[in-house]
Amino acid sequence: MTDKQSAQPRVLIMEDDYIVGLDMVEQAKVLGLLIDGPHATLAEGQAAAKSAKPDLAILDIELTDGDVFPLAEKLSEANIPIIFHSGHTDTGDLDERFPKAHICAKPCPPNIILDILADKRRAA
């Protein structure tokens, strides 16, 4: 790994919709982020996060094999910034469980995700 690559923040992308996942990847690429995903299952995401700690995460809530909350809780405990990007958002519950997370309901304009990613990248 080069010095430039090691300095790039790694974003974990969890998304079970293939097209939406590819869009998230392209948005993260615009900012020069290292991309891990998109992963469609909780099991894949947990393995990926264990293999290489992400600097931030974009998480769909409902995945192919269940909801993302077990992974989100581990990421939150590790102080890894989270962006929930889902069509199934109960913002009251999410705000309470993950007060530091950003919540973007689908469909979300790409510029909003890019702005949040850019802010998180600067903070990383």
PLY file of the C-alpha trace (Angstrom):
ply
format ascii 1.0
element vertex 124
property float x
property float y
property float z
element edge 123
property int vertex1
property int vertex2
end_header
0.00 0.00 0.00
1.35 3.42 -0.92
1.45 6.37 1.46
-1.31 8.03 -0.54
-3.57 4.99 -0.20
-2.96 4.65 3.52
-3.92 8.30 4.01
-7.24 7.89 2.20
-10.24 7.29 4.43
-11.96 3.93 3.94
-15.74 3.96 3.55
-17.78 0.83 4.19
-20.86 0.73 1.97
-23.78 -1.53 2.90
-26.50 -1.68 0.25
-28.57 -4.59 -1.04
-29.85 -2.81 -4.14
-27.17 -3.28 -6.79
-27.83 -0.02 -8.70
-28.03 2.10 -5.54
-24.84 0.45 -4.30
-22.99 1.30 -7.50
-24.19 4.89 -7.21
-22.85 5.07 -3.64
-19.50 3.72 -4.84
-19.30 6.35 -7.58
-20.14 9.12 -5.10
-17.38 7.97 -2.75
-14.90 7.73 -5.64
-15.50 11.41 -6.46
-13.97 12.24 -3.07
-11.04 9.87 -3.51
-12.16 7.55 -0.73
-11.10 3.92 -0.49
-14.23 1.87 -0.97
-15.19 -1.34 0.76
-18.37 -2.64 -0.83
-21.10 -2.42 -1.62
-22.02 -5.33 0.61
-25.57 -6.69 0.41
-25.61 -8.74 3.62
-24.92 -8.10 7.26
-22.53 -11.07 7.29
-20.46 -9.57 4.45
-20.36 -6.18 6.15
-19.32 -7.61 9.49
-16.52 -9.59 7.85
-15.37 -6.55 5.88
-15.33 -4.30 8.97
-13.40 -6.93 10.90
-10.89 -7.35 8.06
-10.23 -3.64 7.54
-11.55 -1.03 9.97
-13.53 1.63 8.09
-13.16 5.34 8.75
-16.84 5.91 7.98
-19.85 3.92 6.82
-22.89 4.34 4.60
-25.51 1.88 5.79
-28.77 0.75 4.27
-30.98 -0.47 7.10
-32.70 -3.49 5.56
-30.20 -5.89 4.01
-30.64 -9.25 2.31
-30.08 -11.20 5.55
-31.59 -8.82 8.11
-31.16 -5.33 9.44
-27.82 -3.55 9.77
-28.18 -2.59 13.44
-25.73 -5.13 14.92
-23.01 -3.74 12.65
-24.11 -0.15 13.22
-23.85 -0.63 16.98
-20.28 -1.94 16.70
-19.29 0.89 14.39
-20.89 3.43 16.70
-19.09 1.98 19.73
-15.82 2.37 17.80
-16.69 6.04 17.05
-16.89 5.39 13.32
-19.16 7.98 11.67
-22.33 6.52 10.15
-24.65 7.71 7.41
-27.91 5.76 7.31
-29.17 5.75 3.71
-32.46 3.91 3.62
-36.05 3.97 2.52
-37.00 2.52 5.90
-36.06 5.22 8.36
-37.80 5.91 11.63
-35.81 9.02 12.42
-36.99 9.17 16.03
-35.70 5.68 16.79
-32.48 6.21 14.81
-31.81 9.57 16.46
-32.20 7.95 19.86
-30.10 4.85 19.12
-27.43 6.59 17.00
-27.39 10.28 17.96
-24.19 11.06 16.03
-25.35 9.42 12.78
-26.64 11.24 9.73
-29.93 10.00 8.31
-30.67 10.28 4.60
-33.99 8.88 3.42
-34.05 7.34 -0.04
-34.19 8.79 -2.54
-31.51 11.19 -1.43
-29.93 13.65 -3.86
-26.27 12.68 -4.43
-25.00 16.12 -3.43
-26.28 15.60 0.13
-24.35 12.35 0.55
-21.27 13.96 -1.05
-21.45 16.91 1.34
-21.70 14.62 4.36
-18.86 12.41 3.08
-16.70 15.47 2.44
-17.35 16.76 5.98
-16.54 13.34 7.46
-13.40 13.06 5.35
-12.14 16.42 6.59
-12.83 15.34 10.16
-11.07 11.96 9.75
0 1
1 2
2 3
3 4
4 5
5 6
6 7
7 8
8 9
9 10
10 11
11 12
12 13
13 14
14 15
15 16
16 17
17 18
18 19
19 20
20 21
21 22
22 23
23 24
24 25
25 26
26 27
27 28
28 29
29 30
30 31
31 32
32 33
33 34
34 35
35 36
36 37
37 38
38 39
39 40
40 41
41 42
42 43
43 44
44 45
45 46
46 47
47 48
48 49
49 50
50 51
51 52
52 53
53 54
54 55
55 56
56 57
57 58
58 59
59 60
60 61
61 62
62 63
63 64
64 65
65 66
66 67
67 68
68 69
69 70
70 71
71 72
72 73
73 74
74 75
75 76
76 77
77 78
78 79
79 80
80 81
81 82
82 83
83 84
84 85
85 86
86 87
87 88
88 89
89 90
90 91
91 92
92 93
93 94
94 95
95 96
96 97
97 98
98 99
99 100
100 101
101 102
102 103
103 104
104 105
105 106
106 107
107 108
108 109
109 110
110 111
111 112
112 113
113 114
114 115
115 116
116 117
117 118
118 119
119 120
120 121
121 122
122 123
